């Protein structure tokens, strides 16, 4: 278990959660927002993004770093958060392992959400850091991958987008509705139509309205391949997607991978 440094009120350890995956009716039922950082540029952006969401939730922010990481750089990012959100309870956890993946997966068993930057100091170029897709594939809670335009990271567009591909995409839709309602943002539902009888958007509109009637909903549908659609999204604060992949197999699917690599905004992967 990682060592912990408390910045604010005492932390009561959460019970281990090993039960079934969460249903759409309880999109973010855990406690605490977890963020992993190495003090890199996107690591700092992830800390700030996670702090904003923890503040909106009135919850604890748990900052995870490896003991060998750049402690001074991480401390600088955490101190900026403490200054920006003086009422936010922040706790730092130090992981005595070269790879923080297992610690973040474990932390996600009881958290509302786990956030990481799209890449860190060991992956300074384009693409994704080594732990992003394994974390998105294994976490029991939503995983936010922070990337993209600074206005999107700061939540300046007041829009939450969600990609739905089938009538079973209940969990990502419910998660997007919940996040849009909490941020006072509009909801943009996007879908790549597959045929003339495609009724996914009618279902998504009815279900989103049922979940939160006061959220403004925009529908964006067009004939194209799903992975082409998610890469072209603009003017949104985040994109919510399902985990995807082949049923019964580990990993993330093609649409999710396209979003993680190419969406110009933070991506939240729902645990389905």
N, C-alpha and C positions, 0 to 999 in steps of 0.2 A: 504493500500500500504506500502511496506517496506521502511524504511529510507535508504538513500544512502550516501555513502562516496566516493568522487571522488578522484582517484589517478592521473588522467591525464587530458586530454582535457575535456571541459564541455560536458555533456550528453544532447542531445536533445531527449525528450521523443518520443517514436515511437507511431504512431496511433494504436488504438486497431484494431485487425484483427479478424473478426468474419465470414468471407466469407467461401466459399467451400474449401475443402481440396486441396492441391497442386497437380498439374499434374506432370507427369514425365519430362516434358520439363523444369520445374522449381523446381528441386529437393531441393535446399536450397536457396530460394529467399529472406529470411528475412534479418534482420540486427542484428549483435551482436551474440556472443556465450555465453550461460548461463551455469554456473556450480554451483551445490549445494554441500556444504561441511560442515562437523562438526569437521574438524581438525583431523580426524582419518587417518590411513595409506592410505586406499583407497580413502578417501576424498582428501588428498594431491595429490595422483596420478591422480585423476580426474581433479584437478586444473591444474596440469602440462600438462596433455593431452589436456585439453580445451585450455590452453594458446598456445600450439604449433599450434593448428588448427586455433585459432583466429589470430595468427601471420601470418600464411600462407594466410589467407583470408584478412589480412590488416584491421581487424575489432576490435571492442571493446570486451573485456572480462568482463562479469558481474558475480561477485562472490556473491552467496546468502548463508546466514547463519541465523539461528534462534538467537534471541537476548540472549537466555539462553545457547547457545552452547559455547564450549570452545574457547573463543575469542582469547586467547594467541596462542593456537595451530593453529587456522585458520589464524591469522595474520602472523605466521611464514611461513606457506605454501604460502600465498599471497606474502610475501616479497621475497621469493625465486624466484617466477615467475617474479616479478618486476626486480629483479637482472638479471635473465636469458634472459629476453626480455625487454630491456630498452626502446624500441620504442613502446611497446604495451600499449594501453590505458586500464587501469584496474579500474573497479568501484565495490565497495562493497555495497551490499544491505542487510539490517538487517530486518528480518521477525519477527514481534511480534506475533508469534503463535507457539504452541508446535509442530505442524506438518507442515513442509514446502511444502507439496504436492500441495495445492491450489496455492500458490505463484509461484511455478515452472511451473505448468500448465499454469497459466496466462502469465508468462514470455515467455513461448514457443509460444504464439499466434503470436508474432512478431519476434522471434529469428530465426537465421539460424539453431541452434542446441542447445539442452540442454544435459548436461553431469552430471552424478552422479557416485559415487563409488558404487560398487556392494553391499556393506554393510558398516555400520558405527559403531560408538562407542556402540550403543545399540544392535548391532547384531554382536558380535566379532567372532563368530564361522563360520562354513561353511554355504552355502546357500546365500540367498538374503535379503537385508534390506526390511523393510515393504513398502517403497514407490516405489520401482523399477518397479514392474509390473503395479501398478496403473498409474504411470507416463507414462510408455511405451504405455499403453492402451489409454490414454486420450490426450496426447500432440498432437498439430497440426503440430509440426516440428519433425525432427528426434531426437531420444533419444539415447545417447551414454552411455552405462553402462561399466564403466572402471574396469577391472579385468584381471586376467591371468598373464602370464609370464612377467617379467620386460622388456625383449627385445621386446615383442609385444607392450606393453604400450608405449615404447619409439619409436616405428616405425622402428625397426632395420631390419625387414625382407623384407621390400620394396615390400610387397604383400598385396593387399586388396581382400578379398574373399566375395562372395555373394552367398546365397542359393536361387535357383529358383526352383519352383515346378510346375509352370503352365505358360501358355502363357499370363496370366494377371499380372505377377509379373514385370510390367514395372517400377514402382516407385523404388523398392529396386535395380533393375538392373541399372537404370539411376543414382541413388544416389551413388552406388559403382563405376561406371565409372567416375563420377565427382570427387570423393574422390581420386581414383587411379591417375587420370590425374593431379590433383593438387599436389599430393605428389611425382609425378614421379615414381609411383609404378606400378607393374604388376597387372593385374586383374585375379583372379581365380574364375571361375564360377563352382559351385558344384550343382549336381542334382542327386536325387535318382530316377532311372528309374522305371517306373511302367509297362512297356510292350514293345513289339517289335515295335509298331507304335509310340512310344514316340518321338515327334519332338521338345520338349522343348529346347534342347541344340542347335539345328540348329537355332531356332529362337533367342535364347539368344546370340549366336555368331554373327549372322547377325545384330542384334539390337545394341549390344555393339560396333561393328565395325562402324556402322552408326553414333552412338553418338560421338565417339572419335576414328578415325582411327589410331591414333598414340599410343594408349595404347596396350601394349602386353597382350594377352589373352590366358590363359590356361583353358582347359576344363577338369573337373573331374566328371565323371559319373559312377555309379555302381548300381547294383541291391541290394537294401536294403531298409529298412524303412527310411524315411526322417530324423526322429529324431535321428537315429543311426549315420547317416552321419555327422551331424553338431557337434556331440560330439567328433568326431575323427579328427577334423581339427587340423593341426599343422603348424608351420612355416608361420604364417600370422600375420599381424599387427592388423587386425580387421576383423570381420565377420558382413556383412550387411544382415539383414533378414527383411521380411515383418512382419506386426503385427500379421497376422494369425487370428485364432479364427473362430467361426461360424458367417457367415454373419448376421448382424442385432443384434448381441449380443456383450456385452462389454467384455473386457479382451484380453489376448494374447493366441495364439494357441499353440499346443503341440510342434511343431518344434521350435517356438520362445522361449518357456519356456525351452526346452532342451538346446538351445544355451545360454540363460541367466544363467542357472545353471551350465553348464558343459563345454562350449567352453573355451579353454585356452588362451583367448585373449579378448580385448574389443569387445563388441557387439553393433552395431548400429541398432536400430529398426526404419524402415521407416514407416511413418504415413499413412498406407493404411489399 
